[in-house]
Amino acid sequence: MFSKSSLLALFALLFELISFVCGFEPWGAQTPYPSELFEPDFIRQVLKEELPPDFNETLLEKYVELWTVYPHNLITNEFPDVFPEDLSLKIHNKLIGRLFLNETKFEDYDKDKCYVLVLSGGSNRGAWEVAALRGLVTRYRDEGKIINWDVISGVSVGAIGAYSVLFQNSIYEWVNELWNYWWSAQQGILSDCQVPLKKNIGNWIQMLLKKMIDPDAVFQHLCGIAAPRKILKNKFGSNKRNFSRSVTITATRIEDGLPKTWYGWNSTDDELLDAVFASLAYPLVYRPIYVGGSYYMDGGIRGNANLIDPILHCMEFKNVTIDKVVVDFIETQPIKPNWLWFSPDINIRYHINRAFDILHFNIRGLSKLKEAVETFPQATFRHYLTPSSWSDFQFWPSLALDVTDRPKMIQMMKMGLSVGMRSGTINQTQLLMYNRTTIRTKSIVSLPSLNITSSTS
């Protein structure tokens, strides 16, 4: 009935849907940074700062080799006496810090420039995103500086933030309203799914499989948009439109698979509201959204964030050249490695997760940021906010569509607020050194035997 390729495609789609709904974290225990960013000299410098002053030089060089290749948690597992968890995480955070300039200068908003804020997708991680945004705004206020944006870009859940800014008088008012929107959120703000989803997902998958075998079988999408659409419109859309700023909202057109972007300056309020839920419409979970003669689904399928369109739009909106454009980017996915330790004995779930991560690499996080930096080298890329690591997710809700776990939602927002408050400035030179094509030729299935002991003498 089905070819082998069709069955594989079906299995892949089902696994991704389950991963999206149930919140599986791809290779969650692995290192959340690209090891190619960090040269041995820099790793050596960090280790010398953190290890005892009399640490054996020979052992130090061997540890440098390990840190060049392996994730911090694996090193801690193998050498807990030398690299306990706290120390290992501290070293990891210093390496991450290489992406940012040592000294961050906070400057006032300049009306002669155009400022872009990019908000990524991430389902209920939109709460983390808004909290990071509030932290960033608070940091500027504490520094005695004014922060403002002229164009806000949103994909998937980030589209909620983009839409809502059009109906607020100031950035500070907007951020406070968004914070309250998520802090006290009920399930209806994101979807009208029946929760708990883990109880319902099995029946839904059975229904999906029956529909694929029997076209006449009954099928219902897992979630709907009626409730969140009404809530969003009542909360923000009933206010007077502010035309001093614009937005871009991006969804994926089903007919040709291409991204479609709506712009604030030439779209009506209702068109933009439709665009928000087109961008949120994850396949099969939500029904495709019909807007202006075409059907659309989740904008995150083509890219978890859209940086290119808002930068171009910003130049038009304020009639400035590219060197007058300043970009801030908030991404709900942690920085990820290109290279990853792998064992053939690894379990099937890990293997499939890794395959999906490879497929998704070019549509998320650093890849989208680097693409924009390479496309617009004269623009200023200022702040890049992202979760510290995949380990953060253990404190967050496990279900991507569920906002009913209030303790974890609040914890997620507190962590996002902390990230925003600690925001640094992007080191564009270091970012451009990141090379997807770097390939390690070592055959590695376990930590190398370097005759390392935990002795420091």
N, C-alpha and C positions, 0 to 999 in steps of 0.2 A: 504493500500500500504506500509506504514511504521509502524513498531512497535513503542510502546511508548518509549522504550529505544533508538531506532534509531533517533526518532524525538528530544529527549533530547540531544543526542550526536550531531546532526546537529545544533541545536540551540546553544549549547555550543561552537562548532567550529566557527560558524558565529560570535558569540559575541566576541570571542577572536580575530578573524581576524579583526573585526571592531575596537576593542580596540587597536590592534597593529597599524593599518593603521591610525586611527584617533586620537590616542594619549590619550585615556581615562586614567586617573590616578586612579588606585585602591585605594579606601578610602583615597583620597589625603589630606583630612583635618585632618587625624588622626596622632597620635604620631609616629615619625619615629625612635623610638628606642625600644628595648625589655625591658620592665619594670623589668624583672627578673634580669637584670644586676645590678640593683641599690638597695642596702639595705637601710632600713629606717634610719640607723645611718648616711649614706652618704647624703641622702636627707635632713635630719635634719641639717647637717653641712652646706650644700649649702644654705638652707633657712635662717639660722642664719646669713650667710655672706651677703645675699641680702636684707633681711627685716630690718626695723628700729631696732636699738639696744634695745629699750624698748618694743619690740613686746611681747604681752601677751603669756606666756608659754603654757597656756591651748589651746589657738587657734593655736599656732604653732604645737602642737602635732596632732591636727585635720587636719591641712594642710599637715603634713607629710603623714598621711594616704591617703589623696587625691592624692598627688604626687606619692605615691607608686603604685597607680592603674590607674589614669586617664591621658589622653593626655593633654599637656599644653594648647592647644587651647580651650578645653572644660572647663578647670579651669578658663581661662580668660573670657570666655563667662558668666560663673556663678558668678565670683567674680572680675569684672573689676577694682574695686576700689583698691583692694589689689594686684592683679596680672594683671596690664595692659599689653598690648601685648609685649612691649619692654622688660619689666622685665621678663615676662613668657618665652620669647624666650631666654633671657640671662641665666635663670635657666636651661632651656632645654639644651643649649649648654654646660653648665658646667657638666651636667649629661652625655652627650655624651663624654665629655672629659675624663671620667673615663676609656674609652677603651684605652686610650693612656697614656704613661708614662709622669710624670710631667716634666722630663728633657730629651730632645732629644739630643743624641750625634750623630753628623754627622761625619762619618769616611770615609777616602779615600778608593777608590777601592783597593782591595787586590788581586793580581794576583794568589795567592795560594788558593783562594776561588772561588766558582761559584755563580754568581748572576742571579736570575730569575726575569723577569718582566712579570706579568700576566695582560692582557688587556681583559676586559669583552665585551659582546655584548651590544647592545643598539641602533641600527639603527643610526639616525642622532645625537644621544648623543655621537657618536664617536668624535664629535667636542669638547664636554665637556671633554672627556677622554684625548684627545691630549692636550688640554689646561692645564688640571691638571698635565699631564706629563711635560709640559714645565715649569709650576710653580715649580714642584719638582726639576727639573734640575737646574733651576735658583736659587732656595734656596741653593742647594749645592755649586753652583758657588759663591754665596754671602758669604757663610761660608768659602770659600777658600778651598773646598774639591772637589775631583774628584769622579764623579758617572759614573758607566758603568754597562752594563748587558751582560751576555754571552749567555743567552737563553731567547727569548721573546715568550710568549704564547699568541695566539689570538683566540677568538671565535666570530663568526658572524662579526660585524663591527670591532672588535678588531683584526680580521685576516688581515685587511688592514694594520694596524700598524705593525704586525708581519712580513708580507711579505716585506714591504717596507724597513725594517731595514737591510735586506740582501744586499741592493744595495747602502749603504752609508758607508763612511769611518769612521765616528765617530758618537757617540751618539748625540753630539751637532748638527752636520750637519743633522742627521736624524730627530731630534725633530724640528728643524727650517723648514725643508722641509715639514713635516707633518702639522705643524702650518699653513704654507702658503697654503697647499693643502686644508685645511678646511676653513681658513679665507676668502678666495676668491672663495669658492666653488660654482659651478653651479650644477643644478639638476643632471646632468649626472654622477657625481662622485659616487653617491650612487645607482641610478637606472634610468631607462628611463621611469618611470611612467608618465602618463599624469596628469598634475596638473592643477587646484586644485583637489586633490583627493576627497574631500568631495562632489564635484559635480558629480564625476564619480562613487563613491562607490555604489550608489543605483542601477545604471544600471548593474554594475558588479555582485552584489548580485542576482539580478533577473536572470542574465545569469547563475549563479552558480546553483540556484534552478531549473531552466529549465533543465540544464544538468543532475541533479540528478534524475529528473523525466523521462526525455527523453534522453537516451544515444546518440541519433543521433543529439541532439541539439548542436549548436556552442558554444564553450567556449574558452575564451582567458584569460591567466593569466594577472593579473593587471599590472605587471611590467616585464621588461626584464633586461638582464645583458650586452647586447652587448656594450652599450656606456660606462658604468663604467669599464668594463674589458679592453677596448681599452685605456681609460684614465689612468688607473692604470699601465698598462704595459708600456705605453709611458712615464709616469712620473717617474717611478722607475725602471721597469724591463729592460729598455734599457741600464742601467748602468752596470758596471762590478760587478760581485758577490763578496761579502766579506765573506770569509770562516772562519774568526776569531770568528764568533758567529753563533748560530743556532737558529731555531725557532720550535715551535709546532703549528699546525693549526688543529682544530677539527671540524668535521661535524657529522651529524647523518645519518647512513646508513639506507635506507628505508626498505630493505629486512628483517632485523632482529631487527631494532630499536636500535642497539648498536652504541656507539660513535666510530669514526675512526679518528685517529690522524696521520698526516703527519709530518715527521721530516726533518728539513733543511739539515741535513748532508747526507741523502741518498735519496733525492728527487730532481728532475730536476726543473729548473725555471718554466717550463710550468705546471708541476704537482702541484707545490705550488700555481701557479696562479689559476688553476682549483679548488684547495682546498679552496682558499679564497672564491670563489663564490658558492661553495658547502656549505660552512659554513654560507653564507649569505642568502641562498635560503629558505626564510620563506614559509611554505606550502600554495599552491594555489595563493599566491601573486606572487611568482616566479616559474618558471618551475623547477622541480628537475634536478640536475646537474649530468651528467654521467662521472664518473672518474674511470678508471682502472677496468672496468667490473661490477660496481655497481652504483646505483642511490643514491644520497645524498640530504639531506635538512638541514635546519638551525641547526648549532651546539648548539645553545642556547636551543633547545628543551630538551636536556639531561643535560645541565648545562650552565648557563650564563657565566661561566668561567671554565677553566681547569687548576687546580693547581697541580694535582697529576702527570700527564705525564711530564710536564716540569721539575719538581723537580727530577724525576728519570732520565730524559734525561740529566739534568745538571751534575749529578754525573758521567754519562758515558762520556759526552762530554769533561769534564775536568779531568776525573779520580780522583775525590775527594770523600771523605766520607760525610755522610749526615750532620755531624756537621760543614762542611765547606760550606754549602749551605745557601744563603741569599735570601729571597723572598720579593718582593714588589708587591702589588696588587692594581689595579685601577678598581673600580666597578662603573657602571653608575646608579645603583639602590641605593637609600638611605637605611640606616639601618632601619629595620622594626620590629614591635613588634610581639611576638607570641600571646600574649593575647590582646584582643581588646574589648572595650566597645561596646555593641550591644543592639539595641532595636527592638522588633518585629514589630514596626511601621515603620521601615526604608524602604526606597523605593527599588524597584526591582533591579534597576541598581546597587545600593550599595551592595545588597545581592549577586548578581551574581559576582561582582568584588571581594567580600570577598572570595567567593568560589574558584575563580581562584587564588587568592593570597595564599590560603591554599595549593592548588595543587602545586604552584610554589615555596613554601617556601624552599624546600630542594635543589633547583637548582640555588639559587641566593645568592649573598652577604655573610652575616655572616655565613650562613650554610656551604657554600663551603670553606670559610676560616677556620672555626672551624674543618671541616673534615680534612683539610690538616694539621692543627696544631696537631690534635690527631694522625694522621697517621705518622707524622714526628716530634715528640717532640724535637728531637735534632737539627732540622734546626732552623735558625733564621728568624722569620717573622718580617720584619722591618717596612715598611710603608703600610698603608691601606687607600686609598683615595676614598671618596664616597661623593655624594651630601649631603649638610647639612640636608635637609628634603624634603618631598614631596612639601612643599610650594615653593621651588625653581622652580618647574615646571611651575608655572604661568608666569614666565618670559621667558620660552623656547618655541620653536615652538610647536604647538598643534598637528601637523601631524608627525608621526614617520618617514615617508619616505621622507618628504619634506625638502629640504634645501634652498628653494627660499625665505623664510621669513628672509631676511638679518639682519634686526635690532635684531630679537630674536636670530638668530644664533650667532651674535656677542656678545650679552648679555650673552648667554650661555657660550661662550668661556671665557669671562671676569670672570665669576663666577668660572669656572673651574680653571683658572689661579690663582685666589685667594686661592682656596682650596689647590692647589699644593704648593703655597708659605707658607701656614700655616701648612704644613705636620708635623705630630708627629710620634712617634714610638709606635708600637702596644704593649699593655700590655697583653702579652700572658696568664698570670695567670688569669687576670680578664676575658679574652675572654673565657677561658675554664670553667668558672663558669656558663656560659650561658647554660641553661638547657631547651631544647624543651619540656620536659615532665612536667615541672612545671604547675600545674593546679590551678586556683583560684576557690574556691567553693562558693564564694558569688554569690547570685542571684542579678545581677545588671542590671537595665534597665534605671536608671537615677542616677544623683549624690545623694549620701546618705544624708539623713536629719540629719545633725550634729549640728543643731542650730548655724551654723556659721554666724556671721555678718561681715561686712567689717570694724568693729572697731578694732583698734590696741591697745586699752587700756585694 
